[in-house]
Structure formats: structure tokens, C-alpha cells
Amino acid sequence: MPTPQDTTQHPLWDQVAFVIERIRPAVQADGGDIELVEITQSNAVRIRMHGACVGCPSASMTLRMGIERNLQDRVPGITGVEAVD
């Protein structure tokens, strides 16, 4: 049986983590935080939102217009971003 893939070994991991670290202060300024969880085989980025982001009505807009747009602009090949619990 194959072992689970170490997602930190994804070829885009370091680039995605760098962009998220640059976005993080803006999210933290609003009382939230974001955590890079996984990059799938189809290059979708999975993040976990923390703090004020959890349950915030603007979180989905932040996810799409802020995080996803930044990642797709700065890391070629990223297909999308989704939040996980």
C-alpha cells in the first residue's frame, strides 16, 4: 500500500509558502490568520483560516480575491485555492 505523500515536498510548496507569508500580515491585522495545509496533485492550494477569519462573512472574498489572485499571479500553475476545516 502506498504511503501518503508528504505535501511539503510538492515542487511549488516553497513558492506558495513565500506568497502566503507575504499575505499573512494583512490577514493578521484584521484578527485572523492563514495556514498552508496542502497543495494537491492538481496544484490546488488548501489553506486553513484561523481567528477572526473563521465564520467571517468576508472570508470567502478574501480567499478568492486576495489569496487566490495573489497566488495565481505569483506562482504559475496554481489552479485555485480552497479553505479546509
Backbone as XML, in Angstrom:
<?xml version="1.0"?>
<chain id="A" units="angstrom">
  <residue number="1" name="MET">
    <atom name="N" x="0.847" y="-1.182" z="0.000"/>
    <atom name="CA" x="0.000" y="0.000" z="0.000"/>
    <atom name="C" x="0.894" y="1.247" z="0.000"/>
  </residue>
  <residue number="2" name="PRO">
    <atom name="N" x="0.640" y="2.215" z="-0.891"/>
    <atom name="CA" x="1.487" y="3.406" z="-0.935"/>
    <atom name="C" x="1.323" y="4.265" z="0.315"/>
  </residue>
  <residue number="3" name="THR">
    <atom name="N" x="2.408" y="4.927" z="0.684"/>
    <atom name="CA" x="2.348" y="5.825" z="1.836"/>
    <atom name="C" x="1.844" y="7.184" z="1.386"/>
  </residue>
  <residue number="4" name="PRO">
    <atom name="N" x="1.210" y="7.935" z="2.279"/>
    <atom name="CA" x="0.724" y="9.257" z="1.910"/>
    <atom name="C" x="1.883" y="10.159" z="1.481"/>
  </residue>
  <residue number="5" name="GLN">
    <atom name="N" x="1.635" y="10.991" z="0.498"/>
    <atom name="CA" x="2.643" y="11.917" z="0.007"/>
    <atom name="C" x="2.880" y="13.021" z="1.034"/>
  </residue>
  <residue number="6" name="ASP">
    <atom name="N" x="4.151" y="13.346" z="1.255"/>
    <atom name="CA" x="4.485" y="14.477" z="2.112"/>
    <atom name="C" x="4.220" y="15.730" z="1.296"/>
  </residue>
  <residue number="7" name="THR">
    <atom name="N" x="3.156" y="16.455" z="1.627"/>
    <atom name="CA" x="2.749" y="17.601" z="0.812"/>
    <atom name="C" x="3.760" y="18.729" z="0.846"/>
  </residue>
  <residue number="8" name="THR">
    <atom name="N" x="4.642" y="18.764" z="1.843"/>
    <atom name="CA" x="5.650" y="19.818" z="1.877"/>
    <atom name="C" x="6.710" y="19.587" z="0.803"/>
  </residue>
  <residue number="9" name="GLN">
    <atom name="N" x="6.676" y="18.437" z="0.152"/>
    <atom name="CA" x="7.636" y="18.135" z="-0.899"/>
    <atom name="C" x="7.099" y="18.488" z="-2.284"/>
  </residue>
  <residue number="10" name="HIS">
    <atom name="N" x="5.902" y="19.052" z="-2.350"/>
    <atom name="CA" x="5.339" y="19.471" z="-3.628"/>
    <atom name="C" x="6.290" y="20.487" z="-4.245"/>
  </residue>
  <residue number="11" name="PRO">
    <atom name="N" x="6.541" y="20.409" z="-5.552"/>
    <atom name="CA" x="7.508" y="21.315" z="-6.180"/>
    <atom name="C" x="7.181" y="22.805" z="-6.026"/>
  </residue>
  <residue number="12" name="LEU">
    <atom name="N" x="5.918" y="23.144" z="-5.806"/>
    <atom name="CA" x="5.538" y="24.550" z="-5.662"/>
    <atom name="C" x="5.431" y="25.003" z="-4.206"/>
  </residue>
  <residue number="13" name="TRP">
    <atom name="N" x="5.677" y="24.097" z="-3.259"/>
    <atom name="CA" x="5.462" y="24.389" z="-1.840"/>
    <atom name="C" x="6.186" y="25.656" z="-1.390"/>
  </residue>
  <residue number="14" name="ASP">
    <atom name="N" x="7.476" y="25.768" z="-1.665"/>
    <atom name="CA" x="8.247" y="26.916" z="-1.177"/>
    <atom name="C" x="7.745" y="28.224" z="-1.770"/>
  </residue>
  <residue number="15" name="GLN">
    <atom name="N" x="7.398" y="28.219" z="-3.042"/>
    <atom name="CA" x="6.884" y="29.436" z="-3.677"/>
    <atom name="C" x="5.547" y="29.850" z="-3.072"/>
  </residue>
  <residue number="16" name="VAL">
    <atom name="N" x="4.662" y="28.877" z="-2.875"/>
    <atom name="CA" x="3.347" y="29.164" z="-2.298"/>
    <atom name="C" x="3.508" y="29.643" z="-0.856"/>
  </residue>
  <residue number="17" name="ALA">
    <atom name="N" x="4.352" y="28.976" z="-0.085"/>
    <atom name="CA" x="4.574" y="29.374" z="1.312"/>
    <atom name="C" x="5.118" y="30.798" z="1.386"/>
  </residue>
  <residue number="18" name="PHE">
    <atom name="N" x="5.992" y="31.169" z="0.461"/>
    <atom name="CA" x="6.554" y="32.524" z="0.433"/>
    <atom name="C" x="5.457" y="33.563" z="0.208"/>
  </residue>
  <residue number="19" name="VAL">
    <atom name="N" x="4.570" y="33.299" z="-0.745"/>
    <atom name="CA" x="3.481" y="34.244" z="-1.034"/>
    <atom name="C" x="2.541" y="34.343" z="0.164"/>
  </residue>
  <residue number="20" name="ILE">
    <atom name="N" x="2.217" y="33.222" z="0.779"/>
    <atom name="CA" x="1.326" y="33.239" z="1.939"/>
    <atom name="C" x="1.957" y="34.025" z="3.085"/>
  </residue>
  <residue number="21" name="GLU">
    <atom name="N" x="3.254" y="33.899" z="3.284"/>
    <atom name="CA" x="3.929" y="34.666" z="4.335"/>
    <atom name="C" x="3.843" y="36.169" z="4.058"/>
  </residue>
  <residue number="22" name="ARG">
    <atom name="N" x="3.822" y="36.551" z="2.813"/>
    <atom name="CA" x="3.706" y="37.974" z="2.456"/>
    <atom name="C" x="2.276" y="38.481" z="2.633"/>
  </residue>
  <residue number="23" name="ILE">
    <atom name="N" x="1.281" y="37.599" z="2.475"/>
    <atom name="CA" x="-0.126" y="37.962" z="2.644"/>
    <atom name="C" x="-0.508" y="37.973" z="4.124"/>
  </residue>
  <residue number="24" name="ARG">
    <atom name="N" x="0.107" y="37.098" z="4.899"/>
    <atom name="CA" x="-0.273" y="36.867" z="6.297"/>
    <atom name="C" x="-0.401" y="38.140" z="7.135"/>
  </residue>
  <residue number="25" name="PRO">
    <atom name="N" x="0.518" y="39.119" z="7.083"/>
    <atom name="CA" x="0.364" y="40.312" z="7.934"/>
    <atom name="C" x="-0.945" y="41.071" z="7.709"/>
  </residue>
  <residue number="26" name="ALA">
    <atom name="N" x="-1.420" y="41.129" z="6.481"/>
    <atom name="CA" x="-2.691" y="41.821" z="6.208"/>
    <atom name="C" x="-3.854" y="41.070" z="6.842"/>
  </residue>
  <residue number="27" name="VAL">
    <atom name="N" x="-3.812" y="39.749" z="6.792"/>
    <atom name="CA" x="-4.877" y="38.940" z="7.399"/>
    <atom name="C" x="-4.800" y="39.061" z="8.923"/>
  </residue>
  <residue number="28" name="GLN">
    <atom name="N" x="-3.590" y="39.045" z="9.466"/>
    <atom name="CA" x="-3.409" y="39.158" z="10.922"/>
    <atom name="C" x="-3.845" y="40.529" z="11.426"/>
  </residue>
  <residue number="29" name="ALA">
    <atom name="N" x="-3.689" y="41.551" z="10.609"/>
    <atom name="CA" x="-4.101" y="42.898" z="11.013"/>
    <atom name="C" x="-5.603" y="42.965" z="11.260"/>
  </residue>
  <residue number="30" name="ASP">
    <atom name="N" x="-6.358" y="42.065" z="10.631"/>
    <atom name="CA" x="-7.805" y="42.008" z="10.835"/>
    <atom name="C" x="-8.201" y="40.956" z="11.870"/>
  </residue>
  <residue number="31" name="GLY">
    <atom name="N" x="-7.213" y="40.412" z="12.578"/>
    <atom name="CA" x="-7.501" y="39.460" z="13.649"/>
    <atom name="C" x="-7.566" y="38.009" z="13.223"/>
  </residue>
  <residue number="32" name="GLY">
    <atom name="N" x="-7.158" y="37.719" z="12.017"/>
    <atom name="CA" x="-7.190" y="36.342" z="11.526"/>
    <atom name="C" x="-5.801" y="35.816" z="11.237"/>
  </residue>
  <residue number="33" name="ASP">
    <atom name="N" x="-5.762" y="34.668" z="10.616"/>
    <atom name="CA" x="-4.503" y="34.081" z="10.183"/>
    <atom name="C" x="-4.820" y="33.016" z="9.141"/>
  </residue>
  <residue number="34" name="ILE">
    <atom name="N" x="-3.795" y="32.658" z="8.367"/>
    <atom name="CA" x="-3.956" y="31.605" z="7.366"/>
    <atom name="C" x="-2.803" y="30.627" z="7.492"/>
  </residue>
  <residue number="35" name="GLU">
    <atom name="N" x="-3.104" y="29.371" z="7.209"/>
    <atom name="CA" x="-2.116" y="28.303" z="7.317"/>
    <atom name="C" x="-2.144" y="27.504" z="6.020"/>
  </residue>
  <residue number="36" name="LEU">
    <atom name="N" x="-0.981" y="27.308" z="5.428"/>
    <atom name="CA" x="-0.867" y="26.462" z="4.244"/>
    <atom name="C" x="-0.950" y="25.012" z="4.695"/>
  </residue>
  <residue number="37" name="VAL">
    <atom name="N" x="-1.936" y="24.283" z="4.187"/>
    <atom name="CA" x="-2.157" y="22.907" z="4.604"/>
    <atom name="C" x="-1.613" y="21.925" z="3.577"/>
  </residue>
  <residue number="38" name="GLU">
    <atom name="N" x="-1.931" y="22.177" z="2.302"/>
    <atom name="CA" x="-1.608" y="21.188" z="1.273"/>
    <atom name="C" x="-1.650" y="21.845" z="-0.102"/>
  </residue>
  <residue number="39" name="ILE">
    <atom name="N" x="-0.893" y="21.270" z="-1.015"/>
    <atom name="CA" x="-1.034" y="21.573" z="-2.434"/>
    <atom name="C" x="-1.332" y="20.237" z="-3.088"/>
  </residue>
  <residue number="40" name="THR">
    <atom name="N" x="-2.474" y="20.149" z="-3.752"/>
    <atom name="CA" x="-2.903" y="18.887" z="-4.335"/>
    <atom name="C" x="-2.111" y="18.563" z="-5.605"/>
  </residue>
  <residue number="41" name="GLN">
    <atom name="N" x="-2.294" y="17.359" z="-6.109"/>
    <atom name="CA" x="-1.639" y="16.957" z="-7.347"/>
    <atom name="C" x="-2.093" y="17.804" z="-8.528"/>
  </residue>
  <residue number="42" name="SER">
    <atom name="N" x="-3.289" y="18.389" z="-8.426"/>
    <atom name="CA" x="-3.782" y="19.257" z="-9.495"/>
    <atom name="C" x="-3.405" y="20.725" z="-9.250"/>
  </residue>
  <residue number="43" name="ASN">
    <atom name="N" x="-2.499" y="20.963" z="-8.300"/>
    <atom name="CA" x="-1.987" y="22.302" z="-7.965"/>
    <atom name="C" x="-3.028" y="23.237" z="-7.360"/>
  </residue>
  <residue number="44" name="ALA">
    <atom name="N" x="-4.011" y="22.679" z="-6.683"/>
    <atom name="CA" x="-4.939" y="23.486" z="-5.898"/>
    <atom name="C" x="-4.335" y="23.639" z="-4.501"/>
  </residue>
  <residue number="45" name="VAL">
    <atom name="N" x="-4.356" y="24.852" z="-3.991"/>
    <atom name="CA" x="-3.794" y="25.141" z="-2.674"/>
    <atom name="C" x="-4.914" y="25.038" z="-1.645"/>
  </residue>
  <residue number="46" name="ARG">
    <atom name="N" x="-4.651" y="24.303" z="-0.583"/>
    <atom name="CA" x="-5.613" y="24.185" z="0.516"/>
    <atom name="C" x="-5.049" y="24.923" z="1.718"/>
  </residue>
  <residue number="47" name="ILE">
    <atom name="N" x="-5.861" y="25.835" z="2.258"/>
    <atom name="CA" x="-5.443" y="26.617" z="3.416"/>
    <atom name="C" x="-6.464" y="26.468" z="4.532"/>
  </residue>
  <residue number="48" name="ARG">
    <atom name="N" x="-6.017" y="26.732" z="5.735"/>
    <atom name="CA" x="-6.909" y="26.752" z="6.897"/>
    <atom name="C" x="-6.906" y="28.180" z="7.430"/>
  </residue>
  <residue number="49" name="MET">
    <atom name="N" x="-8.102" y="28.687" z="7.665"/>
    <atom name="CA" x="-8.233" y="30.038" z="8.195"/>
    <atom name="C" x="-8.435" y="29.955" z="9.703"/>
  </residue>
  <residue number="50" name="HIS">
    <atom name="N" x="-7.845" y="30.912" z="10.415"/>
    <atom name="CA" x="-7.886" y="30.928" z="11.874"/>
    <atom name="C" x="-8.385" y="32.278" z="12.380"/>
  </residue>
  <residue number="51" name="GLY">
    <atom name="N" x="-8.690" y="32.317" z="13.663"/>
    <atom name="CA" x="-9.051" y="33.567" z="14.338"/>
    <atom name="C" x="-10.310" y="34.193" z="13.783"/>
  </residue>
  <residue number="52" name="ALA">
    <atom name="N" x="-10.244" y="35.489" z="13.551"/>
    <atom name="CA" x="-11.415" y="36.239" z="13.092"/>
    <atom name="C" x="-11.886" y="35.802" z="11.713"/>
  </residue>
  <residue number="53" name="CYS">
    <atom name="N" x="-11.029" y="35.101" z="10.975"/>
    <atom name="CA" x="-11.429" y="34.636" z="9.631"/>
    <atom name="C" x="-12.500" y="33.550" z="9.695"/>
  </residue>
  <residue number="54" name="VAL">
    <atom name="N" x="-12.494" y="32.786" z="10.775"/>
    <atom name="CA" x="-13.454" y="31.695" z="10.921"/>
    <atom name="C" x="-14.843" y="32.288" z="11.118"/>
  </residue>
  <residue number="55" name="GLY">
    <atom name="N" x="-15.728" y="32.002" z="10.214"/>
    <atom name="CA" x="-17.094" y="32.499" z="10.303"/>
    <atom name="C" x="-17.289" y="33.922" z="9.811"/>
  </residue>
  <residue number="56" name="CYS">
    <atom name="N" x="-16.233" y="34.562" z="9.352"/>
    <atom name="CA" x="-16.344" y="35.944" z="8.865"/>
    <atom name="C" x="-17.032" y="35.948" z="7.504"/>
  </residue>
  <residue number="57" name="PRO">
    <atom name="N" x="-18.034" y="36.811" z="7.311"/>
    <atom name="CA" x="-18.724" y="36.864" z="6.028"/>
    <atom name="C" x="-17.822" y="37.281" z="4.868"/>
  </residue>
  <residue number="58" name="SER">
    <atom name="N" x="-16.736" y="37.974" z="5.170"/>
    <atom name="CA" x="-15.821" y="38.415" z="4.113"/>
    <atom name="C" x="-14.730" y="37.400" z="3.808"/>
  </residue>
  <residue number="59" name="ALA">
    <atom name="N" x="-14.675" y="36.306" z="4.542"/>
    <atom name="CA" x="-13.598" y="35.329" z="4.369"/>
    <atom name="C" x="-13.566" y="34.744" z="2.962"/>
  </residue>
  <residue number="60" name="SER">
    <atom name="N" x="-14.710" y="34.455" z="2.384"/>
    <atom name="CA" x="-14.711" y="33.867" z="1.038"/>
    <atom name="C" x="-14.197" y="34.870" z="0.005"/>
  </residue>
  <residue number="61" name="MET">
    <atom name="N" x="-14.494" y="36.147" z="0.196"/>
    <atom name="CA" x="-13.972" y="37.164" z="-0.719"/>
    <atom name="C" x="-12.459" y="37.305" z="-0.539"/>
  </residue>
  <residue number="62" name="THR">
    <atom name="N" x="-12.009" y="37.290" z="0.704"/>
    <atom name="CA" x="-10.569" y="37.340" z="0.967"/>
    <atom name="C" x="-9.885" y="36.157" z="0.319"/>
  </residue>
  <residue number="63" name="LEU">
    <atom name="N" x="-10.496" y="34.999" z="0.436"/>
    <atom name="CA" x="-9.935" y="33.784" z="-0.129"/>
    <atom name="C" x="-9.797" y="33.905" z="-1.646"/>
  </residue>
  <residue number="64" name="ARG">
    <atom name="N" x="-10.860" y="34.307" z="-2.314"/>
    <atom name="CA" x="-10.856" y="34.368" z="-3.783"/>
    <atom name="C" x="-10.119" y="35.583" z="-4.332"/>
  </residue>
  <residue number="65" name="MET">
    <atom name="N" x="-10.478" y="36.760" z="-3.853"/>
    <atom name="CA" x="-9.949" y="37.990" z="-4.439"/>
    <atom name="C" x="-8.548" y="38.335" z="-3.916"/>
  </residue>
  <residue number="66" name="GLY">
    <atom name="N" x="-8.240" y="37.894" z="-2.730"/>
    <atom name="CA" x="-6.936" y="38.220" z="-2.158"/>
    <atom name="C" x="-5.936" y="37.088" z="-2.300"/>
  </residue>
  <residue number="67" name="ILE">
    <atom name="N" x="-6.204" y="35.996" z="-1.627"/>
    <atom name="CA" x="-5.240" y="34.903" z="-1.564"/>
    <atom name="C" x="-5.110" y="34.197" z="-2.908"/>
  </residue>
  <residue number="68" name="GLU">
    <atom name="N" x="-6.225" y="33.772" z="-3.482"/>
    <atom name="CA" x="-6.169" y="33.042" z="-4.748"/>
    <atom name="C" x="-5.553" y="33.897" z="-5.857"/>
  </residue>
  <residue number="69" name="ARG">
    <atom name="N" x="-5.992" y="35.131" z="-5.960"/>
    <atom name="CA" x="-5.472" y="36.008" z="-7.013"/>
    <atom name="C" x="-3.969" y="36.211" z="-6.863"/>
  </residue>
  <residue number="70" name="ASN">
    <atom name="N" x="-3.511" y="36.477" z="-5.637"/>
    <atom name="CA" x="-2.077" y="36.651" z="-5.396"/>
    <atom name="C" x="-1.283" y="35.404" z="-5.750"/>
  </residue>
  <residue number="71" name="LEU">
    <atom name="N" x="-1.778" y="34.256" z="-5.327"/>
    <atom name="CA" x="-1.056" y="33.022" z="-5.622"/>
    <atom name="C" x="-1.016" y="32.744" z="-7.120"/>
  </residue>
  <residue number="72" name="GLN">
    <atom name="N" x="-2.132" y="32.907" z="-7.806"/>
    <atom name="CA" x="-2.155" y="32.633" z="-9.243"/>
    <atom name="C" x="-1.289" y="33.632" z="-10.009"/>
  </residue>
  <residue number="73" name="ASP">
    <atom name="N" x="-1.216" y="34.876" z="-9.546"/>
    <atom name="CA" x="-0.369" y="35.879" z="-10.201"/>
    <atom name="C" x="1.117" y="35.599" z="-9.985"/>
  </residue>
  <residue number="74" name="ARG">
    <atom name="N" x="1.473" y="35.066" z="-8.824"/>
    <atom name="CA" x="2.881" y="34.934" z="-8.450"/>
    <atom name="C" x="3.455" y="33.526" z="-8.579"/>
  </residue>
  <residue number="75" name="VAL">
    <atom name="N" x="2.585" y="32.512" z="-8.651"/>
    <atom name="CA" x="3.069" y="31.130" z="-8.748"/>
    <atom name="C" x="2.391" y="30.464" z="-9.948"/>
  </residue>
  <residue number="76" name="PRO">
    <atom name="N" x="3.082" y="30.416" z="-11.075"/>
    <atom name="CA" x="2.492" y="29.781" z="-12.264"/>
    <atom name="C" x="2.097" y="28.337" z="-11.983"/>
  </residue>
  <residue number="77" name="GLY">
    <atom name="N" x="0.904" y="27.984" z="-12.457"/>
    <atom name="CA" x="0.440" y="26.610" z="-12.310"/>
    <atom name="C" x="-0.597" y="26.400" z="-11.222"/>
  </residue>
  <residue number="78" name="ILE">
    <atom name="N" x="-0.764" y="27.364" z="-10.313"/>
    <atom name="CA" x="-1.760" y="27.203" z="-9.248"/>
    <atom name="C" x="-3.137" y="27.272" z="-9.884"/>
  </residue>
  <residue number="79" name="THR">
    <atom name="N" x="-3.958" y="26.260" z="-9.615"/>
    <atom name="CA" x="-5.274" y="26.152" z="-10.240"/>
    <atom name="C" x="-6.399" y="26.768" z="-9.407"/>
  </residue>
  <residue number="80" name="GLY">
    <atom name="N" x="-6.163" y="26.973" z="-8.130"/>
    <atom name="CA" x="-7.188" y="27.550" z="-7.271"/>
    <atom name="C" x="-6.803" y="27.423" z="-5.816"/>
  </residue>
  <residue number="81" name="VAL">
    <atom name="N" x="-7.643" y="27.981" z="-4.964"/>
    <atom name="CA" x="-7.430" y="27.939" z="-3.522"/>
    <atom name="C" x="-8.736" y="27.554" z="-2.859"/>
  </residue>
  <residue number="82" name="GLU">
    <atom name="N" x="-8.651" y="26.682" z="-1.880"/>
    <atom name="CA" x="-9.848" y="26.307" z="-1.126"/>
    <atom name="C" x="-9.522" y="26.250" z="0.348"/>
  </residue>
  <residue number="83" name="ALA">
    <atom name="N" x="-10.508" y="26.598" z="1.147"/>
    <atom name="CA" x="-10.349" y="26.555" z="2.606"/>
    <atom name="C" x="-10.771" y="25.184" z="3.110"/>
  </residue>
  <residue number="84" name="VAL">
    <atom name="N" x="-10.043" y="24.686" z="4.097"/>
    <atom name="CA" x="-10.386" y="23.420" z="4.749"/>
    <atom name="C" x="-10.576" y="23.689" z="6.235"/>
  </residue>
  <residue number="85" name="ASP">
    <atom name="N" x="-11.320" y="22.795" z="6.893"/>
    <atom name="CA" x="-11.540" y="22.931" z="8.344"/>
    <atom name="C" x="-10.391" y="22.332" z="9.112"/>
  </residue>
</chain>
